[in-house]
Amino acid sequence: MSPEGDLFGAGESGRKSPEKVTKPVKKPVAAARSGTPGEADYNADSIEVLEGLEPVRRRPGMYIGGTDEAALHHLFAEVLDNAMDEAVAGHATWIDVTLEADNWLTVIDNGRGIPVDPHPKFPKKSALEVIMTTLHAGGKFDSGASQTSGGLHGVGVSVVNALAEKLEVEVARGQQLYRQEFSRGIPLGKLQTLGKINNRRGTKVRFRPDEQIFGPTAAFKPARLFRMARSKAYLFGGVEIRWHCDPAIVAGTETPPEAVFRFPGGLKDYLASDLEGKELVTDQFFTGKVDKPGGHGSVEWAIGWMAQEDGFVHSYCNTIPTADGGTHEAGMRVALLRALKDHAERVGQSKRAGNVTTDDVLATCGALISVFIREPEFQGQNKGRLMSQEASRVVDGVIRDAFDHWLAGSPAQAAKLLDWVIERSEERLRRRAEKDVSRKTAVRKLRLPGKLADCSNTSMADSEIFIVEGDSAGGSAKQARDRASQAILPLRGKILNVASATKDKLAANQQLADLVQALGCGTGKQYRAAELRYGKVIIMTDADVDGAHIASLLITFFWRQMPELIDAGHLYLAVPPLYKLTQGAKMAYARNDAHKDDLLKSYFNTRGKVEISRFKGLGEMMAAQLKETTMQPSKRSLLKVIVLADQKDATADSVERLMGNKPEARFAFISENAQFADSEVLDI
């Protein structure tokens, strides 16, 4: 992300070299109006003329974005980019970077060397001096001089010169060594010829930033320079970058004083380094490089999908980082989406992939893309965004064809990736639905599921919700509840078995959607404990086999979709009675047959007949009976659903075997546990 840079080694000067910039002095608005005081003072003397590089020193933010740490390191980026242009053009094979203890920074390349002969438009100056002291002077305006350079405006190295306390340039060219020094953009003398030199060519730029601009404490950060140099080596596999730093500066840090960067694998090596140690969705990266005919540019990419991390996209044009993206990123996004949807159609998954967007494809994607094009157009002086329309078309065509072949050639990898992206799409739609509900609550009362009878208490700790089976039981429970603290949500029959259901069925199930909406805390990775609306979530079903089945389906749902709710101790089972026993004035309720027999022996005497009535369900119970036996906190019994920390794997295995979609596993589980069928309590 550097400002436009001059080309080291340019054979010609720029076509446009203005040396003066006019800028009106700020005056009160009233003074410029006809007939107002001060008009006579506003004349030619009021126009200030800034010569040479003075505009850069007056307004550095216009050229490097400011005077902070990022702007300071822009200076290094400018000089390094010029050296990289020489390497990309095939004229340099190595670049040497050295940071000295007193904040001097040196960049050397073995390219062609900046031209030193007299400039045809300014015959009293060398081309080197024109490049170093004039804005918009360089060899990048003519595409013949540099086909894929990093900048076209010719302001980069002259800006560095303007903002440097001192800058020294050495050029080895034609077996001669030349040198010139500058201070704050002004030459300290003419170009010097130091004599003949053998076995050396290229340019050396050594400079120190100006404390008047950046402040007395401003200093280059070795770690940042190290990363910038290494990233450049990744972007062009044909260059070797050598790093040197005064050992005293990096003592006690992870930055080494010496290093050599050379990455023949290019972006593939870069991505492997970035994603090292992270779990991946696919075993292989999607990588490639295509050169345009005639050596007029290229497209290189490396893409991998992570399982647990947020995605990122780093893009570059002619080795310049484009932090704000641009047309090359847009082309890549479109190509990946269209190719993946085409693949989904080929394998009969087009319906599932219908809602997939580019954001779903890139949600957990680590992507690097680098393009080399002629005469790139950027937005802003700092080149943060690529605007060349050609890049979008070229990248789209190149990457889409390559991705089609990659998906077709790796069906197992393609299936994993397609399922992963579809899951991201479903998760996004679920989050949007939950967000819509949250947004509605900010302006009006939350529209909860129609059959939910909510409580008036808004405190989570003092509220509880009963999930009951059917409208009949729901009616009795609504009459029996404490309206202040107890909410009732009736469900219709047996809910979906989430352990064996597809994601499509899970997303389309209205009963589960109502339940999730009532609880308010989301599911899966979007579970938000702080937004749970009730301190106790109580499953209240009939005390028979069907009721136990419904309870097991609900527990499976919470185990799979909201395990944190169970871990936090919010899930309970109500214990409604199955029998009512009466003998004269005596009355008792029994949970099951064993409890009934125990009451007959211990509570009732043998002299009178005990009338036994069996409840067919919660809906058969009077509201007063349901309140007394099952819902009133002072009299009821609740079973807390817990999973011991050391039993989670065993529990997951049991749930999968008993509730999953493999009948043979379920039959084996039942056979193994048949001896426990008569047990009064089944541990979950």
C-alpha positions as CSV (number, residue, x, y, z in Angstrom):
1,M,0.0,0.0,0.0
2,S,2.4,2.6,-1.1
3,P,2.0,5.9,-2.9
4,E,2.8,6.0,-6.6
5,G,6.5,5.3,-7.1
6,D,9.3,6.2,-9.6
7,L,10.8,3.3,-11.5
8,F,14.5,2.6,-10.6
9,G,16.2,1.9,-13.9
10,A,13.8,3.9,-16.1
11,G,15.3,4.7,-19.5
12,E,13.2,7.9,-20.1
13,S,11.8,10.7,-18.2
14,G,8.2,11.2,-17.6
15,R,6.1,13.1,-20.1
16,K,4.9,15.6,-17.6
17,S,7.1,17.3,-15.1
18,P,5.6,20.4,-13.5
19,E,8.0,22.0,-11.0
20,K,5.7,24.5,-9.4
21,V,2.3,24.2,-7.6
22,T,0.2,27.2,-6.9
23,K,-1.9,27.4,-3.8
24,P,-4.0,30.3,-2.7
25,V,-3.4,31.5,0.8
26,K,-6.4,31.0,3.1
27,K,-8.3,34.3,3.6
28,P,-11.6,35.0,5.4
29,V,-14.5,34.4,3.1
30,A,-15.9,37.9,3.5
31,A,-12.7,39.4,2.2
32,A,-13.1,37.8,-1.2
33,R,-16.6,39.3,-1.8
34,S,-17.1,42.4,-3.9
35,G,-17.6,45.6,-1.9
36,T,-16.5,44.0,1.5
37,P,-13.5,45.2,3.6
38,G,-10.2,43.5,2.6
39,E,-10.9,43.3,-1.1
40,A,-8.0,45.6,-1.9
41,D,-5.6,43.3,0.0
42,Y,-6.5,40.3,-2.1
43,N,-4.1,40.6,-5.1
44,A,-1.3,38.8,-6.8
45,D,0.9,39.0,-3.7
46,S,-1.7,36.8,-1.9
47,I,-0.9,33.8,-4.1
48,E,1.7,31.6,-2.6
49,V,4.0,29.5,-4.9
50,L,5.3,26.2,-3.7
51,E,8.4,25.0,-5.6
52,G,9.9,21.6,-6.1
53,L,9.0,19.2,-3.4
54,E,7.7,21.8,-0.9
55,P,4.0,20.7,-1.4
56,V,5.0,17.3,-0.1
57,R,6.5,18.7,3.1
58,R,3.6,21.1,3.6
59,R,0.9,18.3,3.1
60,P,2.5,14.9,3.6
61,G,-0.9,13.4,4.2
62,M,-1.8,13.9,0.6
63,Y,1.1,11.7,-0.5
64,I,1.6,9.0,2.3
65,G,-1.6,9.3,4.2
66,G,-0.3,11.1,7.3
67,T,2.7,11.3,9.6
68,D,1.9,8.3,11.9
69,E,3.7,4.9,12.1
70,A,1.9,3.6,9.0
71,A,3.0,6.6,7.0
72,L,6.6,6.3,8.2
73,H,6.7,2.7,6.9
74,H,5.2,3.9,3.6
75,L,8.6,5.4,2.9
76,F,10.2,1.9,3.0
77,A,7.4,0.5,0.8
78,E,8.0,3.2,-1.8
79,V,11.7,2.3,-2.2
80,L,11.2,-1.4,-1.9
81,D,8.4,-1.2,-4.6
82,N,10.8,0.4,-7.0
83,A,13.4,-2.3,-6.5
84,M,10.7,-5.0,-6.9
85,D,9.6,-3.4,-10.2
86,E,13.1,-4.1,-11.4
87,A,12.9,-7.7,-10.3
88,V,9.4,-8.3,-11.8
89,A,10.7,-6.8,-15.1
90,G,13.5,-9.4,-15.1
91,H,16.3,-7.0,-14.5
92,A,17.1,-7.8,-10.8
93,T,17.4,-11.1,-9.0
94,W,18.0,-9.9,-5.5
95,I,17.2,-7.0,-3.1
96,D,19.1,-6.2,0.1
97,V,17.4,-4.4,3.0
98,T,19.4,-3.1,6.0
99,L,18.1,-1.3,9.1
100,E,20.8,0.5,11.1
101,A,20.8,1.5,14.8
102,D,20.3,5.2,14.2
103,N,17.1,4.7,12.0
104,W,19.0,4.7,8.7
105,L,17.4,2.3,6.2
106,T,19.1,1.0,3.1
107,V,17.6,-0.8,0.0
108,I,19.9,-2.2,-2.7
109,D,19.0,-4.0,-5.9
110,N,21.0,-5.4,-8.8
111,G,18.8,-4.0,-11.5
112,R,19.6,-1.6,-14.3
113,G,20.4,1.4,-12.1
114,I,18.7,4.8,-12.4
115,P,19.7,6.6,-15.5
116,V,22.4,9.3,-14.8
117,D,22.8,10.9,-18.2
118,P,21.5,14.5,-18.7
119,H,17.8,14.9,-19.0
120,P,16.7,16.1,-22.4
121,K,14.1,18.6,-20.9
122,F,16.5,19.7,-18.2
123,P,19.9,19.4,-19.7
124,K,21.7,20.9,-16.7
125,K,20.4,18.1,-14.5
126,S,20.9,14.3,-14.6
127,A,17.9,12.0,-15.0
128,L,18.6,10.8,-11.4
129,E,18.3,14.3,-10.0
130,V,15.1,14.9,-11.9
131,I,13.6,11.7,-10.6
132,M,14.6,12.4,-7.1
133,T,13.4,16.1,-7.0
134,T,10.4,16.3,-9.3
135,L,6.9,15.0,-8.8
136,H,5.5,13.0,-11.7
137,A,8.9,12.1,-13.2
138,G,9.7,8.5,-13.9
139,G,9.8,5.7,-16.4
140,K,6.4,4.2,-15.8
141,F,4.3,6.5,-18.0
142,D,5.5,4.7,-21.1
143,S,4.4,1.1,-21.0
144,G,7.4,0.1,-23.0
145,A,9.7,1.1,-20.2
146,S,7.9,-1.0,-17.6
147,Q,5.0,-3.2,-18.5
148,T,3.8,-4.2,-15.0
149,S,5.2,-1.7,-12.6
150,G,3.7,-0.8,-9.2
151,G,3.1,2.9,-9.9
152,L,2.5,5.2,-12.8
153,H,2.5,8.7,-11.3
154,G,6.2,9.0,-10.7
155,V,5.9,10.5,-7.2
156,G,7.1,7.7,-4.9
157,V,10.8,8.1,-4.4
158,S,10.6,11.9,-4.8
159,V,8.2,11.9,-1.8
160,V,10.6,9.8,0.2
161,N,13.4,12.2,-0.7
162,A,11.2,15.2,0.4
163,L,10.4,13.6,3.8
164,A,13.9,12.4,4.5
165,E,16.3,14.3,6.7
166,K,19.0,13.0,4.4
167,L,19.0,10.6,1.5
168,E,21.9,9.1,-0.4
169,V,21.7,7.4,-3.8
170,E,24.4,5.3,-5.4
171,V,24.0,3.9,-9.0
172,A,26.2,1.3,-10.5
173,R,25.6,1.5,-14.3
174,G,27.8,0.9,-17.3
175,Q,30.7,-0.2,-15.0
176,Q,30.7,3.3,-13.4
177,L,29.7,4.2,-9.9
178,Y,27.7,7.4,-9.3
179,R,26.5,9.1,-6.1
180,Q,24.3,12.0,-5.1
181,E,23.1,13.3,-1.7
182,F,20.0,15.2,-0.8
183,S,18.5,16.8,2.4
184,R,14.7,17.3,2.7
185,G,14.4,17.0,-1.1
186,I,17.2,19.5,-1.9
187,P,20.4,18.3,-3.6
188,L,23.5,18.8,-1.5
189,G,25.6,18.9,-4.6
190,K,25.8,17.7,-8.2
191,L,25.9,14.0,-9.3
192,Q,29.4,12.6,-8.5
193,T,31.2,10.1,-10.6
194,L,33.2,7.9,-8.3
195,G,35.1,5.9,-10.9
196,K,35.1,2.6,-12.6
197,I,33.5,-0.4,-10.9
198,N,33.3,-4.1,-12.0
199,N,30.9,-6.8,-11.1
200,R,28.3,-4.5,-9.8
201,R,25.1,-2.9,-11.1
202,G,21.9,-1.5,-9.7
203,T,20.7,1.1,-7.3
204,K,21.3,1.8,-3.6
205,V,19.1,4.1,-1.6
206,R,20.0,5.0,2.0
207,F,17.8,7.4,3.9
208,R,16.8,8.6,7.3
209,P,13.2,10.0,8.0
210,D,12.9,13.6,8.9
211,E,12.1,14.2,12.6
212,Q,10.6,17.6,11.6
213,I,7.8,15.6,9.8
214,F,7.5,12.4,11.9
215,G,8.6,13.6,15.3
216,P,11.7,13.0,17.3
217,T,10.6,9.6,18.6
218,A,9.5,8.1,15.3
219,A,11.5,5.0,14.4
220,F,11.2,2.1,12.0
221,K,9.8,-1.1,13.6
222,P,12.0,-4.0,12.7
223,A,9.2,-6.6,12.9
224,R,7.1,-4.6,10.5
225,L,9.9,-4.1,8.0
226,F,10.7,-7.8,8.3
227,R,7.1,-8.8,7.4
228,M,6.9,-6.3,4.5
229,A,10.1,-7.6,3.0
230,R,9.0,-11.2,3.4
231,S,5.6,-10.6,1.8
232,K,7.3,-9.1,-1.2
233,A,9.4,-12.2,-1.7
234,Y,6.2,-14.4,-1.6
235,L,4.6,-12.2,-4.3
236,F,7.4,-12.8,-6.8
237,G,9.1,-16.2,-6.6
238,G,11.9,-15.1,-8.9
239,V,13.5,-12.7,-6.4
240,E,15.7,-13.2,-3.3
241,I,15.3,-10.6,-0.5
242,R,18.1,-10.4,2.1
243,W,17.3,-8.9,5.5
244,H,19.9,-7.3,7.8
245,C,19.3,-5.5,11.0
246,D,21.5,-4.2,13.8
247,P,21.4,-7.0,16.5
248,A,21.0,-4.4,19.2
249,I,17.6,-3.3,17.8
250,V,16.0,-6.8,17.7
251,A,17.6,-8.2,20.9
252,G,15.0,-10.0,22.9
253,T,12.4,-10.0,20.1
254,E,11.4,-12.7,17.6
255,T,12.7,-10.8,14.6
256,P,16.1,-12.2,13.5
257,P,19.0,-9.9,12.7
258,E,19.7,-11.8,9.4
259,A,17.4,-13.7,7.0
260,V,17.0,-14.6,3.4
261,F,13.6,-14.8,1.7
262,R,13.1,-16.8,-1.4
263,F,9.9,-18.6,-2.1
264,P,9.7,-20.4,-5.5
265,G,6.2,-21.6,-4.6
266,G,5.0,-18.0,-4.4
267,L,1.5,-17.5,-3.0
268,K,1.1,-21.3,-2.2
269,D,4.1,-21.0,0.2
270,Y,2.6,-17.8,1.6
271,L,-0.8,-19.4,2.3
272,A,0.8,-22.5,3.8
273,S,2.7,-20.3,6.2
274,D,-0.4,-18.3,7.2
275,L,-2.6,-21.4,7.7
276,E,0.0,-23.6,9.4
277,G,-1.5,-25.6,12.3
278,K,-5.1,-24.6,11.5
279,E,-7.8,-27.2,10.8
280,L,-8.9,-27.1,7.1
281,V,-12.1,-28.1,5.4
282,T,-10.3,-29.5,2.3
283,D,-7.0,-31.3,2.4
284,Q,-5.6,-29.4,-0.6
285,F,-5.3,-25.7,-1.4
286,F,-6.8,-24.3,-4.6
287,T,-3.8,-22.7,-6.2
288,G,-2.6,-21.6,-9.6
289,K,-0.8,-19.1,-11.8
290,V,-1.6,-18.1,-15.4
291,D,0.6,-15.8,-17.5
292,K,-1.1,-13.6,-20.1
293,P,0.2,-14.0,-23.7
294,G,3.1,-11.8,-24.7
295,G,4.3,-11.3,-21.1
296,H,1.8,-8.6,-20.5
297,G,0.9,-9.8,-17.0
298,S,-0.3,-12.7,-14.9
299,V,-2.8,-13.9,-12.3
300,E,-1.7,-16.0,-9.3
301,W,-3.9,-17.2,-6.5
302,A,-3.9,-19.5,-3.4
303,I,-7.1,-20.3,-1.5
304,G,-7.9,-22.6,1.4
305,W,-10.9,-23.0,3.6
306,M,-10.5,-23.1,7.4
307,A,-12.8,-25.0,9.7
308,Q,-12.6,-22.8,12.9
309,E,-11.3,-19.4,11.7
310,D,-12.8,-16.3,10.1
311,G,-11.8,-15.8,6.5
312,F,-9.5,-13.2,5.0
313,V,-8.6,-11.9,1.5
314,H,-5.2,-10.3,0.8
315,S,-4.9,-8.9,-2.7
316,Y,-2.0,-7.4,-4.6
317,C,-1.5,-5.6,-7.9
318,N,2.1,-5.5,-9.3
319,T,3.3,-6.5,-5.8
320,I,1.4,-3.5,-4.2
321,P,-0.9,-4.5,-1.4
322,T,-4.5,-3.3,-2.1
323,A,-6.0,-3.3,1.3
324,D,-9.3,-2.0,0.1
325,G,-9.7,-4.7,-2.6
326,G,-10.8,-3.7,-6.0
327,T,-11.7,-5.2,-9.4
328,H,-9.3,-8.1,-9.1
329,E,-10.9,-9.2,-5.8
330,A,-14.4,-8.7,-7.3
331,G,-13.4,-11.0,-10.3
332,M,-12.2,-13.7,-7.9
333,R,-15.4,-13.6,-5.8
334,V,-17.6,-13.9,-8.8
335,A,-15.5,-16.7,-10.2
336,L,-15.6,-18.8,-7.1
337,L,-19.3,-18.4,-6.6
338,R,-20.3,-19.2,-10.2
339,A,-17.9,-22.2,-10.4
340,L,-19.2,-23.7,-7.1
341,K,-22.8,-23.3,-8.2
342,D,-22.1,-24.8,-11.5
343,H,-20.6,-27.8,-9.7
344,A,-23.6,-28.0,-7.4
345,E,-25.8,-28.2,-10.5
346,R,-23.7,-31.0,-12.0
347,V,-24.0,-33.1,-8.8
348,G,-27.7,-32.5,-8.3
349,Q,-27.3,-30.1,-5.4
350,S,-28.5,-26.9,-7.1
351,K,-31.5,-26.5,-4.9
352,R,-29.5,-26.7,-1.7
353,A,-27.0,-24.2,-3.1
354,G,-29.6,-21.8,-4.3
355,N,-29.1,-19.3,-1.4
356,V,-25.3,-19.4,-1.4
357,T,-23.6,-16.0,-1.8
358,T,-20.0,-14.9,-2.2
359,D,-19.9,-14.1,1.5
360,D,-20.8,-17.8,2.3
361,V,-18.0,-19.0,0.0
362,L,-15.5,-16.6,1.6
363,A,-16.7,-16.8,5.2
364,T,-13.9,-19.1,6.4
365,C,-11.7,-18.8,3.3
366,G,-8.1,-17.7,3.4
367,A,-7.4,-16.2,0.0
368,L,-4.4,-14.6,-1.6
369,I,-4.5,-13.1,-5.1
370,S,-1.8,-11.3,-7.0
371,V,-2.2,-9.8,-10.5
372,F,0.4,-8.1,-12.7
373,I,-1.2,-5.8,-15.3
374,R,-0.1,-3.0,-17.6
375,E,-0.9,0.6,-16.5
376,P,-3.0,-0.2,-13.4
377,E,-5.5,2.4,-12.2
378,F,-5.8,2.9,-8.5
379,Q,-8.1,4.8,-6.2
380,G,-6.3,7.4,-4.2
381,Q,-2.6,8.2,-4.0
382,N,-1.9,5.4,-1.6
383,K,-3.2,2.8,-4.1
384,G,-5.5,1.1,-1.6
385,R,-8.0,-0.1,-4.2
386,L,-7.5,-1.3,-7.8
387,M,-9.9,0.2,-10.3
388,S,-8.8,-1.3,-13.6
389,Q,-11.8,-2.9,-15.2
390,E,-9.6,-5.3,-17.2
391,A,-8.5,-7.0,-14.0
392,S,-12.1,-8.1,-13.1
393,R,-12.7,-9.7,-16.5
394,V,-9.3,-11.4,-16.7
395,V,-9.4,-12.8,-13.1
396,D,-13.0,-14.0,-13.4
397,G,-12.2,-16.0,-16.6
398,V,-8.9,-17.4,-15.4
399,I,-10.0,-18.5,-11.9
400,R,-13.4,-19.8,-12.9
401,D,-12.0,-22.2,-15.5
402,A,-9.3,-23.4,-13.0
403,F,-11.8,-23.8,-10.2
404,D,-14.1,-25.8,-12.4
405,H,-11.3,-28.2,-13.2
406,W,-10.2,-28.4,-9.5
407,L,-13.7,-29.3,-8.4
408,A,-14.2,-31.9,-11.1
409,G,-10.8,-33.4,-10.5
410,S,-11.2,-33.7,-6.7
411,P,-14.8,-35.0,-6.1
412,A,-14.2,-35.8,-2.5
413,Q,-12.7,-32.4,-1.7
414,A,-15.5,-30.7,-3.8
415,A,-18.2,-32.5,-1.8
416,K,-16.7,-31.4,1.5
417,L,-16.4,-27.8,0.3
418,L,-19.9,-27.7,-1.1
419,D,-21.4,-29.0,2.2
420,W,-19.4,-26.6,4.2
421,V,-20.4,-23.6,2.1
422,I,-24.1,-24.6,2.2
423,E,-23.9,-24.9,6.0
424,R,-22.5,-21.3,6.1
425,S,-25.4,-20.2,4.0
426,E,-28.0,-21.9,6.3
427,E,-26.3,-20.4,9.3
428,R,-26.4,-16.9,7.8
429,L,-30.1,-17.2,7.0
430,R,-30.7,-18.4,10.6
431,R,-28.7,-15.5,12.0
432,R,-30.7,-13.0,9.9
433,A,-34.0,-14.4,11.1
434,E,-32.8,-14.1,14.7
435,K,-31.5,-10.6,14.0
436,D,-34.9,-9.6,12.6
437,V,-36.6,-10.7,15.8
438,S,-34.0,-8.8,17.9
439,R,-34.5,-5.7,15.8
440,K,-38.3,-5.8,16.3
441,T,-37.9,-5.9,20.0
442,A,-36.1,-2.5,19.9
443,V,-39.2,-0.8,18.6
444,R,-42.1,-2.9,19.8
445,K,-42.9,-5.9,21.9
446,L,-41.4,-9.1,20.6
447,R,-43.7,-11.2,18.5
448,L,-43.3,-14.5,20.2
449,P,-44.8,-17.8,18.8
450,G,-48.6,-17.6,18.7
451,K,-49.2,-20.4,21.2
452,L,-46.7,-19.2,23.8
453,A,-48.3,-17.9,27.0
454,D,-45.4,-15.8,28.3
455,C,-44.8,-14.7,31.9
456,S,-44.8,-11.1,33.0
457,N,-41.4,-11.3,34.8
458,T,-38.6,-10.1,32.7
459,S,-35.8,-11.5,34.9
460,M,-34.2,-14.6,33.5
461,A,-33.3,-16.0,36.9
462,D,-36.9,-15.8,38.2
463,S,-38.6,-17.1,35.1
464,E,-39.3,-20.6,33.8
465,I,-40.8,-22.1,30.7
466,F,-42.8,-25.4,30.5
467,I,-42.6,-27.2,27.1
468,V,-45.8,-29.3,27.1
469,E,-47.2,-31.9,24.8
470,G,-50.2,-30.7,22.8
471,D,-52.9,-28.0,23.1
472,S,-54.9,-29.9,25.6
473,A,-52.1,-30.2,28.1
474,G,-51.2,-26.6,27.2
475,G,-54.6,-25.4,28.2
476,S,-54.5,-27.1,31.6
477,A,-50.9,-25.8,32.2
478,K,-51.9,-22.3,31.3
479,Q,-54.6,-22.4,34.0
480,A,-52.3,-23.9,36.5
481,R,-49.3,-21.7,36.1
482,D,-48.1,-18.7,38.0
483,R,-48.5,-16.0,35.4
484,A,-45.8,-13.9,36.9
485,S,-43.0,-16.4,36.6
486,Q,-44.2,-19.4,34.5
487,A,-44.5,-19.4,30.7
488,I,-46.2,-22.2,28.7
489,L,-45.2,-23.4,25.2
490,P,-47.4,-26.2,23.8
491,L,-45.9,-28.3,21.0
492,R,-47.9,-30.4,18.6
493,G,-47.1,-34.1,19.0
494,K,-43.7,-35.6,18.6
495,I,-41.1,-33.1,17.4
496,L,-38.5,-33.8,14.7
497,N,-35.6,-36.2,15.6
498,V,-32.7,-33.8,15.1
499,A,-30.2,-36.7,15.3
500,S,-31.4,-38.2,12.0
501,A,-32.9,-35.2,10.3
502,T,-31.3,-33.3,7.4
503,K,-30.4,-29.7,7.8
504,D,-33.2,-28.8,5.3
505,K,-35.8,-30.5,7.5
506,L,-34.4,-29.0,10.6
507,A,-34.5,-25.5,9.2
508,A,-38.1,-26.0,7.9
509,N,-39.5,-27.4,11.2
510,Q,-41.9,-24.8,12.6
511,Q,-42.1,-26.4,16.1
512,L,-38.4,-26.2,16.6
513,A,-38.4,-22.6,15.2
514,D,-41.0,-21.6,17.7
515,L,-39.0,-23.2,20.5
516,V,-35.8,-21.4,19.5
517,Q,-37.6,-18.1,19.1
518,A,-39.3,-18.4,22.5
519,L,-36.0,-19.1,24.3
520,G,-34.3,-16.2,22.5
521,C,-30.7,-17.5,22.8
522,G,-30.0,-18.9,19.3
523,T,-28.5,-22.3,18.5
524,G,-25.2,-23.9,17.5
525,K,-22.3,-21.5,17.2
526,Q,-24.8,-18.6,17.5
527,Y,-25.9,-19.6,21.0
528,R,-25.9,-16.5,23.3
529,A,-26.2,-17.4,26.9
530,A,-26.8,-13.8,28.0
531,E,-30.0,-13.7,25.9
532,L,-31.7,-16.8,27.3
533,R,-35.1,-15.6,28.5
534,Y,-35.7,-18.3,31.2
535,G,-33.6,-19.6,34.0
536,K,-35.4,-23.0,33.9
537,V,-36.4,-24.8,30.8
538,I,-38.8,-27.6,31.9
539,I,-39.9,-30.4,29.6
540,M,-43.3,-31.5,30.9
541,T,-44.8,-34.5,29.0
542,D,-47.2,-37.3,29.9
543,A,-46.0,-40.0,32.3
544,D,-46.2,-42.8,29.7
545,V,-44.1,-44.3,26.9
546,D,-45.2,-41.7,24.4
547,G,-44.4,-38.9,26.8
548,A,-41.0,-40.4,27.5
549,H,-40.3,-40.5,23.7
550,I,-41.2,-36.9,23.3
551,A,-39.0,-36.0,26.2
552,S,-36.1,-37.9,24.7
553,L,-36.5,-36.1,21.4
554,L,-36.5,-32.7,23.1
555,I,-33.4,-33.6,25.1
556,T,-31.7,-34.7,21.9
557,F,-32.5,-31.4,20.4
558,F,-31.0,-29.5,23.3
559,W,-28.0,-31.8,23.4
560,R,-27.3,-31.2,19.7
561,Q,-28.3,-27.6,19.2
562,M,-27.8,-26.0,22.7
563,P,-25.3,-28.0,24.7
564,E,-24.3,-24.9,26.7
565,L,-27.9,-24.7,28.0
566,I,-27.5,-28.2,29.5
567,D,-24.0,-27.5,30.8
568,A,-25.2,-24.3,32.6
569,G,-27.9,-26.4,34.4
570,H,-31.0,-24.8,32.8
571,L,-32.7,-28.0,31.5
572,Y,-35.2,-30.0,33.7
573,L,-37.7,-32.7,33.4
574,A,-41.1,-32.3,35.2
575,V,-42.4,-35.4,37.1
576,P,-46.2,-35.5,36.6
577,P,-48.2,-38.3,38.2
578,L,-49.5,-41.3,36.3
579,Y,-52.0,-42.4,39.0
580,K,-54.3,-40.8,41.6
581,L,-55.0,-42.9,44.7
582,T,-57.9,-42.1,47.1
583,Q,-59.1,-43.9,50.2
584,G,-61.7,-41.9,52.1
585,A,-60.1,-38.6,53.0
586,K,-56.7,-39.8,52.0
587,M,-55.3,-39.0,48.6
588,A,-51.9,-39.4,46.9
589,Y,-50.4,-39.3,43.5
590,A,-48.0,-42.0,42.1
591,R,-45.4,-41.4,39.4
592,N,-45.4,-44.9,38.1
593,D,-46.4,-48.5,38.9
594,A,-43.6,-49.0,41.4
595,H,-44.5,-45.8,43.2
596,K,-48.1,-46.8,43.2
597,D,-47.4,-50.2,44.8
598,D,-45.2,-48.6,47.4
599,L,-47.9,-46.1,48.4
600,L,-50.5,-48.9,48.7
601,K,-48.3,-50.7,51.2
602,S,-47.0,-47.7,53.2
603,Y,-49.6,-44.9,53.0
604,F,-53.0,-46.6,52.7
605,N,-54.4,-49.1,55.3
606,T,-55.7,-52.4,54.2
607,R,-59.2,-52.0,55.8
608,G,-60.7,-50.0,53.1
609,K,-60.8,-50.0,49.3
610,V,-58.3,-47.7,47.5
611,E,-59.7,-46.2,44.4
612,I,-57.0,-46.0,41.6
613,S,-57.5,-43.8,38.6
614,R,-54.9,-43.6,35.8
615,F,-54.3,-40.2,34.0
616,K,-54.4,-40.6,30.3
617,G,-52.3,-37.5,30.0
618,L,-51.7,-34.0,31.3
619,G,-54.7,-32.8,29.4
620,E,-56.9,-35.1,31.5
621,M,-55.8,-33.5,34.8
622,M,-57.7,-30.6,36.3
623,A,-55.6,-27.4,36.5
624,A,-55.6,-27.6,40.3
625,Q,-54.2,-31.1,40.2
626,L,-51.5,-30.2,37.7
627,K,-50.5,-27.2,39.8
628,E,-50.4,-29.2,43.0
629,T,-48.5,-32.2,41.6
630,T,-46.2,-30.8,38.9
631,M,-46.0,-27.1,38.6
632,Q,-46.0,-25.5,42.1
633,P,-42.4,-25.0,43.1
634,S,-43.0,-25.8,46.8
635,K,-44.6,-29.2,46.0
636,R,-43.3,-30.4,42.7
637,S,-40.3,-32.6,41.8
638,L,-37.9,-31.8,39.0
639,L,-35.1,-33.8,37.5
640,K,-32.2,-31.8,36.3
641,V,-30.6,-33.0,33.0
642,I,-26.9,-33.2,33.4
643,V,-24.0,-34.6,31.5
644,L,-20.9,-35.4,33.5
645,A,-17.7,-33.9,32.0
646,D,-16.0,-37.3,31.7
647,Q,-19.1,-38.8,30.1
648,K,-19.6,-36.5,27.2
649,D,-18.1,-38.7,24.6
650,A,-20.0,-41.7,25.9
651,T,-23.2,-39.7,25.9
652,A,-22.6,-38.5,22.3
653,D,-22.1,-42.1,21.3
654,S,-25.3,-43.2,23.0
655,V,-27.4,-40.5,21.5
656,E,-26.0,-41.3,18.0
657,R,-26.7,-45.0,18.4
658,L,-30.2,-44.6,19.9
659,M,-31.5,-41.6,18.0
660,G,-29.4,-41.6,14.9
661,N,-30.4,-42.7,11.4
662,K,-28.8,-46.2,11.6
663,P,-31.5,-48.8,12.6
664,E,-28.9,-51.5,13.2
665,A,-27.1,-49.3,15.7
666,R,-30.3,-48.6,17.5
667,F,-31.3,-52.3,17.6
668,A,-27.9,-53.2,19.1
669,F,-28.2,-50.4,21.7
670,I,-31.7,-51.7,22.8
671,S,-30.5,-55.3,22.9
672,E,-27.5,-54.3,25.0
673,N,-29.7,-52.3,27.5
674,A,-32.8,-54.5,27.6
675,Q,-32.0,-55.5,31.2
676,F,-32.5,-51.9,32.3
677,A,-36.0,-51.6,30.7
678,D,-37.8,-52.0,34.0
679,S,-35.6,-49.5,35.9
680,E,-37.5,-46.7,37.5
681,V,-34.9,-44.1,36.5
682,L,-32.9,-43.9,33.3
683,D,-29.8,-41.9,33.6
684,I,-29.2,-39.6,30.7
